[in-house]
Amino acid sequence: VDILLPGEIHQRVSTQLLRNLVPELPDRFAGISLRDGHVAGHGIAPESLPAFLRRTIGVTHAPRTNAEWLDIPEVDIIHVTNGQVWHDPSGELTTLRRTFDDYYPEPVWLRRIAHWCRYASGMGIYALNRAVLRGNEVYAWTAFSRSLKWSMELAFLLNRTYFPYDKWLLPFFRRLPHLADRMDPLIVEGVKADTSWERRIELLAMMADMLDERMVKMGVIPAHPAFEGSDTSSYRLLEHAYGAILQKLPEDVVHHVPCWDQIPLEEFHTGYVATLPIDEWDSILNLKPLS
């Protein structure tokens, strides 16, 4: 349970709050240890709201500019928007959540779609095809896995829904009202061990067609003639969308690459681990020395 407090109140009361609460809590709940985690609290974690926001989305306020929106790692927005707010007398967290519930400003949304098209095509199906042509199976697996991830994340963007961390991507993807029902059977086929690399490339191309069709329908890109790919470059359809979207973006957005990794969370995590004795860190990792 997170108890998110204004910074000055957190400094004043959190230590005493834990001193009063922790002795009354069990060591385990539903079979899970209630040890302290990244934030001290033994299952109940008082934390300042600014610190919570800084370690998840990297800013301590609702984003005010396109640049601030683009610098937020999308996978960590879910930490702010998920769950229930039981008590918020200041309304600060509720107002912040409402800002995120309203979703991205249009230029930010389009910029993210554009760059995910770039990822899924230029570093996805194109890279996979080149790896297969060279017989580089290790890189083929890398490129294929990334292609699936980026294609699913694009589907979230085209549903105006924030995508979660990788571990939860597929189950959340399957709940999407658009695209998921058509893309999911192709994903399932693609990850089967006996599916050939050539077939996997075909499946990614089919998903690209579905994503492209959705973008045209939503007005993200103009209608265009059908294209064919090439044996060497494969089917780089989504990079057509990348270029088409860039043509209509404002100057403050077009050259600003969206954040695509959990940078604020990793900065926080590094600081947390650096304070731990190595034996305690090994225990958290469930590493036991061999006798």
C-alpha positions as CSV (number, residue, x, y, z in Angstrom):
1,V,0.0,0.0,0.0
2,D,1.5,3.3,-1.1
3,I,1.0,6.3,1.2
4,L,2.0,9.2,-1.0
5,L,2.5,12.4,1.1
6,P,3.5,16.0,0.4
7,G,7.2,16.3,0.7
8,E,7.3,18.3,3.9
9,I,4.7,16.0,5.6
10,H,6.6,12.9,4.6
11,Q,9.8,14.3,6.2
12,R,7.9,15.1,9.4
13,V,5.7,12.0,10.0
14,S,6.9,9.0,7.9
15,T,9.4,7.6,10.5
16,Q,6.9,7.8,13.3
17,L,4.2,6.3,11.1
18,L,6.3,3.3,10.3
19,R,7.4,3.0,14.0
20,N,3.7,2.7,14.9
21,L,2.5,0.5,12.1
22,V,5.2,-2.0,11.4
23,P,5.0,-3.8,14.8
24,E,1.3,-4.5,14.1
25,L,1.9,-6.1,10.7
26,P,2.5,-9.8,10.0
27,D,5.8,-10.9,8.6
28,R,4.0,-12.6,5.7
29,F,0.7,-12.0,3.9
30,A,-0.8,-14.5,1.5
31,G,2.5,-16.4,1.5
32,I,4.5,-13.3,0.5
33,S,7.2,-11.8,2.7
34,L,6.4,-8.2,3.8
35,R,10.1,-7.2,3.9
36,D,11.0,-3.6,3.0
37,G,11.3,-3.0,-0.7
38,H,12.7,-0.2,-2.7
39,V,10.8,2.1,-0.3
40,A,10.9,1.4,3.5
41,G,7.6,0.2,4.8
42,H,7.2,-3.5,5.4
43,G,4.1,-3.7,3.1
44,I,3.0,-0.2,3.8
45,A,5.2,2.4,2.1
46,P,5.0,6.0,3.1
47,E,6.7,8.1,0.3
48,S,6.7,11.7,-0.8
49,L,4.6,12.2,-3.9
50,P,7.4,14.1,-5.6
51,A,9.8,11.2,-5.0
52,F,7.3,8.7,-6.3
53,L,6.8,10.7,-9.5
54,R,10.5,11.3,-10.0
55,R,11.4,7.6,-9.9
56,T,8.5,6.6,-12.2
57,I,7.9,9.3,-14.8
58,G,10.8,11.5,-14.2
59,V,8.9,14.7,-13.4
60,T,7.1,15.8,-10.2
61,H,4.2,17.5,-11.9
62,A,1.8,16.9,-14.8
63,P,3.7,17.3,-18.0
64,R,3.4,20.9,-19.3
65,T,5.2,20.7,-22.7
66,N,5.5,18.3,-25.6
67,A,9.1,17.7,-24.6
68,E,8.1,16.7,-21.1
69,W,5.5,14.3,-22.5
70,L,8.0,12.8,-24.9
71,D,10.6,12.3,-22.1
72,I,8.3,10.1,-20.0
73,P,8.8,6.4,-20.4
74,E,5.4,5.1,-21.4
75,V,5.7,1.8,-19.6
76,D,5.9,3.6,-16.3
77,I,2.8,5.8,-16.7
78,I,0.9,2.8,-15.6
79,H,2.4,3.2,-12.1
80,V,0.6,6.6,-11.8
81,T,-2.7,5.7,-13.4
82,N,-3.3,2.1,-12.1
83,G,-4.8,1.2,-8.7
84,Q,-7.3,3.0,-6.6
85,V,-7.0,6.3,-4.8
86,W,-8.7,6.0,-1.4
87,H,-8.0,9.4,0.1
88,D,-6.6,12.5,-1.6
89,P,-7.6,15.7,0.3
90,S,-5.3,18.0,-1.7
91,G,-6.5,16.5,-5.0
92,E,-3.0,16.7,-6.4
93,L,-2.6,13.0,-7.3
94,T,-6.2,12.9,-8.6
95,T,-5.6,15.9,-10.9
96,L,-2.3,14.3,-12.1
97,R,-4.0,11.0,-12.9
98,R,-6.8,12.9,-14.8
99,T,-4.1,14.5,-17.0
100,F,-2.7,11.1,-17.9
101,D,-6.2,9.6,-18.4
102,D,-6.8,12.3,-21.0
103,Y,-3.9,10.7,-22.9
104,Y,-1.2,12.3,-25.0
105,P,-1.5,15.7,-26.7
106,E,-2.0,15.1,-30.5
107,P,1.6,16.0,-31.6
108,V,3.1,13.8,-28.9
109,W,0.9,10.9,-29.8
110,L,1.8,11.2,-33.5
111,R,5.5,11.5,-32.7
112,R,5.5,8.3,-30.7
113,I,3.6,6.5,-33.4
114,A,6.1,7.7,-35.9
115,H,9.1,6.5,-34.0
116,W,7.6,3.1,-33.1
117,C,6.9,2.7,-36.9
118,R,10.6,3.4,-37.4
119,Y,11.6,0.8,-34.7
120,A,9.2,-1.9,-35.9
121,S,10.3,-1.5,-39.5
122,G,13.9,-0.3,-39.7
123,M,15.1,-2.2,-36.6
124,G,12.5,-4.9,-36.9
125,I,11.4,-6.6,-40.1
126,Y,14.2,-5.1,-42.1
127,A,16.9,-6.2,-39.6
128,L,15.3,-9.6,-39.3
129,N,15.3,-10.1,-43.1
130,R,19.0,-9.1,-43.3
131,A,19.9,-11.5,-40.5
132,V,18.1,-14.4,-42.2
133,L,19.8,-13.6,-45.5
134,R,23.2,-13.8,-43.7
135,G,22.3,-16.9,-41.7
136,N,22.8,-15.0,-38.4
137,E,20.2,-16.8,-36.3
138,V,21.2,-15.1,-33.0
139,Y,20.5,-11.7,-34.4
140,A,17.4,-13.0,-36.2
141,W,15.9,-14.0,-32.9
142,T,16.8,-10.7,-31.4
143,A,15.2,-8.7,-34.3
144,F,12.1,-10.9,-34.4
145,S,11.4,-10.6,-30.7
146,R,11.8,-6.8,-30.8
147,S,9.6,-6.7,-33.9
148,L,6.8,-8.4,-32.0
149,K,7.2,-6.1,-29.0
150,W,7.2,-2.9,-31.1
151,S,4.2,-4.1,-33.2
152,M,2.2,-4.8,-30.1
153,E,3.2,-1.4,-28.6
154,L,2.1,0.3,-31.8
155,A,-1.3,-1.4,-31.4
156,F,-1.6,0.2,-28.0
157,L,-0.8,3.6,-29.4
158,L,-3.4,3.1,-32.1
159,N,-5.9,2.3,-29.4
160,R,-4.9,5.4,-27.5
161,T,-3.9,3.2,-24.5
162,Y,-0.6,3.3,-22.6
163,F,1.3,0.1,-23.0
164,P,2.8,-1.6,-20.0
165,Y,6.2,-3.2,-19.1
166,D,7.2,-6.1,-21.3
167,K,6.1,-8.8,-18.8
168,W,2.5,-7.6,-19.0
169,L,2.5,-6.6,-22.7
170,L,0.7,-9.7,-24.1
171,P,-2.1,-10.1,-21.6
172,F,-2.9,-6.3,-21.8
173,F,-2.5,-6.4,-25.6
174,R,-5.2,-9.1,-25.8
175,R,-7.7,-6.7,-24.1
176,L,-7.4,-4.0,-26.8
177,P,-10.7,-3.4,-28.7
178,H,-8.9,-2.8,-32.0
179,L,-6.2,-4.9,-33.8
180,A,-5.5,-7.4,-31.1
181,D,-8.0,-10.0,-32.3
182,R,-6.4,-9.9,-35.8
183,M,-2.8,-9.7,-34.7
184,D,-2.8,-12.2,-31.9
185,P,-3.2,-15.4,-34.1
186,L,-0.2,-14.2,-36.1
187,I,1.9,-13.6,-33.0
188,V,1.0,-17.1,-31.7
189,E,2.0,-18.7,-35.0
190,G,5.2,-16.7,-35.1
191,V,6.6,-17.9,-31.8
192,K,6.1,-21.6,-32.5
193,A,9.3,-23.5,-32.8
194,D,8.5,-25.0,-36.2
195,T,7.6,-21.7,-37.9
196,S,10.2,-20.9,-40.5
197,W,12.0,-17.6,-40.7
198,E,10.5,-16.8,-44.0
199,R,7.0,-17.3,-42.6
200,R,7.9,-15.1,-39.6
201,I,8.8,-12.3,-42.0
202,E,5.5,-12.8,-43.8
203,L,3.6,-12.7,-40.5
204,L,5.3,-9.4,-39.5
205,A,4.4,-8.0,-42.9
206,M,0.8,-9.0,-42.4
207,M,0.8,-7.2,-39.0
208,A,2.4,-4.1,-40.7
209,D,-0.5,-4.1,-43.1
210,M,-3.0,-4.2,-40.3
211,L,-1.3,-1.4,-38.4
212,D,-1.0,0.7,-41.6
213,E,-4.7,0.1,-42.3
214,R,-5.6,1.3,-38.8
215,M,-3.5,4.5,-39.2
216,V,-5.2,5.4,-42.5
217,K,-8.6,4.8,-40.9
218,M,-7.8,7.0,-38.0
219,G,-6.4,9.8,-40.2
220,V,-2.9,9.3,-38.8
221,I,-1.5,9.1,-42.4
222,P,-3.2,9.7,-45.7
223,A,-4.4,6.9,-47.9
224,H,-1.7,5.6,-50.2
225,P,-1.2,3.1,-53.0
226,A,-0.4,-0.5,-52.1
227,F,3.3,-1.2,-52.0
228,E,5.5,-4.3,-52.4
229,G,8.7,-4.9,-50.6
230,S,12.0,-6.4,-51.9
231,D,14.0,-9.5,-51.3
232,T,16.8,-7.6,-49.7
233,S,15.0,-4.9,-47.7
234,S,11.8,-6.9,-46.9
235,Y,8.5,-4.9,-46.4
236,R,9.3,-1.6,-44.9
237,L,5.8,-0.3,-45.0
238,L,5.7,1.2,-41.5
239,E,8.6,3.4,-42.4
240,H,6.4,5.0,-45.1
241,A,4.1,5.9,-42.2
242,Y,7.1,7.2,-40.2
243,G,8.0,9.6,-43.0
244,A,4.4,10.6,-43.6
245,I,3.8,11.5,-40.0
246,L,7.1,13.5,-39.7
247,Q,6.0,15.7,-42.5
248,K,3.2,17.2,-40.4
249,L,4.8,17.5,-37.0
250,P,5.6,20.8,-35.3
251,E,9.2,21.9,-35.0
252,D,9.4,21.3,-31.2
253,V,8.4,17.7,-31.7
254,V,9.8,16.5,-35.0
255,H,13.4,16.4,-33.7
256,H,12.7,15.2,-30.2
257,V,13.2,11.4,-30.0
258,P,10.7,9.8,-27.5
259,C,12.0,8.1,-24.4
260,W,11.8,4.4,-24.9
261,D,13.4,3.0,-21.7
262,Q,12.8,3.1,-18.0
263,I,15.5,5.8,-17.4
264,P,14.0,7.5,-14.2
265,L,13.3,4.1,-12.6
266,E,16.7,2.8,-13.4
267,E,18.3,5.9,-11.9
268,F,16.3,5.3,-8.7
269,H,17.1,1.6,-8.7
270,T,20.8,2.2,-9.0
271,G,20.8,4.6,-6.1
272,Y,18.8,2.0,-4.0
273,V,21.1,-0.9,-4.7
274,A,24.2,1.2,-4.1
275,T,23.2,1.7,-0.5
276,L,22.7,-2.1,0.3
277,P,25.4,-4.4,1.8
278,I,26.2,-7.0,-0.9
279,D,25.0,-9.8,1.4
280,E,21.6,-8.2,1.7
281,W,21.4,-7.6,-2.1
282,D,22.2,-11.3,-2.7
283,S,19.4,-12.3,-0.3
284,I,16.9,-10.1,-2.2
285,L,18.1,-11.9,-5.4
286,N,17.5,-15.3,-3.7
287,L,21.2,-16.1,-4.2
288,K,22.5,-18.5,-1.6
289,P,26.2,-19.2,-1.3
290,L,27.1,-22.9,-1.9
291,S,28.6,-24.5,1.2
